[in-house]
Every structure is written in C-alpha cells, then in structure tokens.
Amino acid sequence: MILDQHARPLGTLRLSVTDRCNLRCLYCMPEDDYAWLPSESILDPGELERIARVFVSLGVTEIRLTGGEPLLRPELTDIVGRLAKIPGLQDLALTTNGVLFAHHAKALRAAGLGRVTFSVDTLDPERARKLSRTTRLGDVLAGLRAAREAGFTGTKINSVVMRGINDGELRDLVALGRREHAEVRFIEYMDVGGATRWRPGDVVSREEILAAFGDPSHVPEAHGRAPANRYQVRDAEGETTIGVIASTTAPFCEGCDRARVTADGILFGCLYAEAGVDLRGPLRAQATDADLARVVSGAWEARTDRGAESRRATESRQAFVPVSRLRADPHREMHTRGG
C-alpha cells in the first residue's frame, strides 16, 4: 500500500479513454468550441492496459473508465476485455451519458464490464436540449433499460443538480432509478475546469436536496472512501436509497483515494490539480513496468491535493478556470481529466 502526504492510500483509478463527447452539458462543456488532444497522443488499448496493470500492482482495486464519452472510443470493448483479465482488479466500471450504450450493452457485459453509471440530469426532452444540447434523451433511457436487460447490477444514475434548471425533478429521477434498478446519486454543481459559467447561486446544496425528500435517514457506508453519502427516502412507492455527493459544500478530500489518468497518459491526483505527471513519455520510451510503477508511486507519495476543500475556502468564489486558459491547456478540462 502506498500513501500520499495525508495518509490516503491509492485505491481507485479513473482511466479516461477519450476527451471527446457527444453532448455539451452546461456543467461540463458549455462552450461552442474546444481544443482537443492530438490523436497521436491518445494511448492505444495496449498502452491503457499497461497503465492499468501498473496501478493494480500498486494497490488499485477499482478502475472506472471515463471520458469524455467512453463509447466514442471504437476499441472500448477490447479495452474492457483487456482490463477485465488483470489479476487483482476487483471492480471494473464505466461512466457514460448513455446515448450509445444500448447498442453495446451485451458486448460490454460479455467482455467483463462489471458496473455502469449513467449521467441523467433530466427526464424532460426540452430541458435536455437546454441542459445538454441533445435530442436523444430517449436513447439515454433505452441505454438504462439495456443495462438492466443485459444483467448489469449495481447500476447508478448520476444527476448534477442546478438551481432553476433541474432541481424540480429530483423525485422523478428517483422514480426512474427504481424502475431501472439503479441508485440515483445527486451531485452538487462543481466549479471545476470546464464549468466556465459556474456561479455560487446555481449550486443546490446537499441540505436542499435532502429537504426535497422530507426527513431521510442516513445509511452507513461500508466503504468509507465512497464519495456519496447515502440516505433512505420514502415516497408513494415505498422506500429507496439515494446518494448525495456534496463536492462543493462538504468535500470528501479527506478520504479521496482516486488517481486520474487522461486519455493521453497524464496522471492527476485531483480534478483541481494545477499540473499532472507524464506517463505517456516514459511508456513510449520503452520504460519497464517497474519504471512506470516508480513514477506513479513517487507522484502519489508526493500528493498533497485537497482541491475541493481549498475551493470551498475561496473568497468571492467564481469559475475555477477562465476560457482562455482552457484553450491554452485542454488538460484543465473536466472532460479531459475524466470528471
């Protein structure tokens, strides 16, 4: 086990397979134009597998494939199959916006994908056009059904709650989760890179989210480093469990065991980190797995990141990174870091 400067172990890897996305959600990609990572810099399936094996050798037990939108990566099923065979990996998951998932559900399940988390922020087609610039809400919902029908369990629905946009849909989203055997996790709107239009007043806090359900009871979490606090809520259909990720008002930095590797091989210890560590360079310079392990372990042991806590303490808090800086360095974007 390797520990960072705050005695946090390395336990989870969020491995991005692409920086591209087929949606333009207000909380992540609200602009019209983006600077993309050069195609020649993107790690191929074999390189992604090597990176994953190194992290598992250092104690990672959970890998989550992210983007951008991972299903835009043509080799995704191959990547899943490679990672699923890594000895010691206990949990292989995927985060997706669901638009393309229905067509790939069975193949991904057969390749060894263990769990899926869908991003669903609204059930209203007009609101989806405003929030994500998509007319394919039906495909997203079909993806959720396909996950259930393909036999996936432990499915989750992530919903970023924004004041005046989708904060009136909380109960409807919970009902969706019940129908599709998925647990809904409401996420506070974060001011990370990419959220160029973030304002404090747009954040719906955990307390406000819970108030929409009356007086829910807290559910103790067996895995102490999970980002969501879970609650039992009751409605006309009975009781169900929801999660709330209070990344803005009550960050979980103290227990964060996540490393993030971009699709072009840059290691970040935090969504708010100012700089990352290059893994692609040594990987393509014929570094051995032991060499790569030394780079990763050195970066983790030097890690001091508590970015969300630092942001919470910021006076006159506004968007974290201006558009001009994002254009100059796309690695600052949340869709590049695997938000």
N, C-alpha and C positions, 0 to 999 in steps of 0.2 A: 504494500500500500504506500502510495506517495501522497504527501500532504503539502498544501500550499502554506503561505505565511500566516493564515488564520486557522490552520489545522483542519482544513477541509480536504477530504480525500477526493481523488479523481475517480468518479463512478459512472458518469454519463457522457456520451459523445453525441453531439448533434452534427451530423455529417451532411453538408449540402452537396447536391449533385448537379445543380444548375442555379444561375442567378436570374433566369428568365421566368416570367409569369404571364399567364393569360388573363389575369384580372388586374384591376387598378384600384385597389381598396383605398379609401380615404385615410386610413390609419397607417398605411404602409407605403403605398405608391400613388400619391395624389397628383403628381405632376404629369405633363403630357409627354415629355421626352426623358430618356435615361441613357447614361453611359454604361455600356455592358462590358463584362470581362472578355478579353480576346479569346476566340475559340481555341487557339493553340495552347492557351494556358490551362484549360479545363482538364482535370485529371481523368484518365481513361478508367474503365472498370477495374483493370488490374492494379492500377495505382491506388484507387479508392480502397480496394481490398487490402493492399499492403498497409495503408494508413490505419485501417480498421484493426488489422491484426496487431499492429504495434500498440494501439490503445488498449486492446483487450489484454495484451501481455502485461500492461501496467496497472490493471485492476478495473478497467471499464467492464461493466456487465450489461449495460443497456446502450444500444445505438438507435438513434432516431434519424431517419432520412428526411431531409428538408430541402427547401429551395429558397427563393423562387417556388415554382410549382414542380415538384419532382417528376410528375407524369409527363412533363415536356421532354424529359431525357429519354431518348429512344431505347437505351440499353437498361432501363430501370429493372426489368425482370431479371436480366443477367446479373446486375449488381446485387439484387436481393438474394439470388441463388448463391452467389459467392459468399456474401456475408453470413448467410444463414448456416453455413458449414463451418464457421470459425469456432473451434473448441473454446469453451468458457463463456461464450456470449449467451446470456440468459434471455434477453428481450430485444427483438428487432421490430421497430415500429416505423410508421410513416405518417407524416403530416401532409395533408392535401386539401386543396379547395374543393375537391370532389367533382369538378366539371367533367373530367375524363375517366373517373375511377370505374364506372360501371363496366366499361369495355375491358378493363384489366383485372378486375377483382379476382376471378378464378385463377388466372395465371399467376398473380402475385401470391395468392394463398398457396398454390401448389409449389411455388419457388421457395417458400419458407417464411414469408412475412407473417409476423405474429399479431400485430395490432395496428389499428388505423385511427388517426384523429382527423376529423373533418373540421374545416373552418366554415361555419354557417352563422352569419350575423343577422339575417332577416329571412322571413318567410313571405314577404310582400314583394311581388315582381317589380313594382315601380320603385320601391325603396332599394331593391338590389341594383337597379340601374343607376340610382344616385350614389349608393354606397360603394359599389364595386365595378360599375360600368359594364354590367353583364346582363344579357337577356337569357342566360342559361341556368336560371335557378332550378328549373325542372330537372336538368341533368345532374345538378348537385344532389337533389333529393333522391334521384334514381341511383346515384352512387352510394348513398347511405343504405338504401334497400338492398343493393347488390352486395354490400359488405355483410349484412345480416344473412342473406341467402347463401353467400359463399362460406359461411361458417365462422366468420371472424367474431371473437368475443373481446370484451374489454374495450369496446369502441367508445370514443369520446367525441364530443362536439365542442369546439372552441368558439366562443362568441365574444368579440370585442364590443363592449357596451359604450355607446357615445350618446351624450345628452342631446335630446331633441331629434335624434335620428332613429335609434332602435331600442331605446330604453323602455318603450311601452310594450315590447314583445317578449319580455322575459318568461312569462308563464306559457306563452305559445311555443317558445323554443324548448322549454322543459317537456311540454306535451309531445313535441316531435321526438325528443330523446327517448321518452317512454315507449312510443310506438316502434322505434327502430332499435330498441335495446341498447341505447347509448347514454352515457352520463354526460350531461351538459356542464361545461366549465365556463363561467363568465369571467372575462378578463378586463381589468381596468385599462383604459386607453393610455398608452405609454408615449413618452416624448423621445423615443429612440431615433437614431438616424433613419431618415425616410419619412418620418412623421412631420413634414415641413409646415403643416397647418395646425399643429397641436396648440391648444390653449388650455390653461388650468380649468377654466369653466366648463370644458367639454368632458371632463372626467366624471364618470359616475362611480362613486366610491363603493367599497365593499359594504359599508353600512347601509347605503342607499339600496344596493342590490338586494341585500337580505331583507330590508324593510318591505320590499315588494312581495315578500312571501310570509309576512306576519312575524312570527317568532320562531324561526327554525332552530333546531338543536344541532349542536356541533357534533361531528362524527370523528372520533380519534383516528389518526392516520398511522397505520403500522409502519410505513416507510417515512421516517422523519424528515427526509430531504425532498419530498414531493413538493412542488410549488403551490399546489392548490390546498386551501382549507376546505373541508367537505362538511356539508350540512344536510340534515334530513328535513325536507319540506313536505307540506301536506296541501292537497287540493281536492277537487271533487272526485278525482280518480283514485285517491289514496295517497300513500307516502312514496317519495322517491328521493334519491340522493343527488345533490348538485355540488359542484366545486366553484370556488371563487379564488381567482389569482389576483391578489391586491398588489401588483407590481409597482404601482405608483404611490399609494398611500401607506402601505405596510410591506415593504420589500422583503424578500426571503434570502437576501445576500448571505446571511449568517450560515445557512445550510446549503448553499449552492455548490453542487458537485459537477457542474456542466463545463465541458470544453466544447468549443465550436470550431469546425474546420470548414472553410469556404470551398466552393467547387474548384477553385484553382490552388488549393492547398495552403491557405494561410490560417494559422491557429490563433484563435482569440479566446481569452478567458472570460469575456463579458460582452454583452451587447453594447455597452457604453465604452469599451476599451478604446484608447486613443491609437494603439498600434498592435499589430499581431506579429507572429513568428512564422517565417517562411519554412514550410516543409517541402514544397514542390522543388525548390532548388537542390537541396541535398538528395531528394528522392531521384531526380533525373540526373544527378551527378554520380550515380552508382553507389550511394550510401547503403550500407547494410542495415538490416532491421535493428541491430544493436545501436548503430549510429543514430538512426531515427528515434529510437527509444530514449537515447541520451538527450536529444534535442527537446523532445516532448516533456520528459521528466524534469529537465532543467527549467523549462518555461513554466511548468505547473508549480514547481517548488518555489519559484520566484514570484508567483501570482499574489497580488495584493488586492485585486479588484473587488470593490463593493459599490459598483457604479450606480445602482438604483438608489441606494442609501444616500450617496453623495448628491444625486439629483434631488432627492426629497428635501435636502437641507439647503438647496439653492434659493437665494432670494430673487424675487422678480423672475420666477421660472417661466421660460418660454421654450420654443422648439430647440432641440439639442444641437442640431447641425443645420446651418443655412444651405440653401440650394447650391450656391456657388461652390461650397466645399464638397458637397456630394458629387457635383460634376467633375471636380478635380480628382476625387478619390472614391470610386464606387464601392470600395471595401467598407465604407462607413454606412452603407445602406443596410437596413434590416433584411431586405430580401436577398442580399448577398451573404450576410452573416447567418442566415438560417433562423430568422425570427420565429 
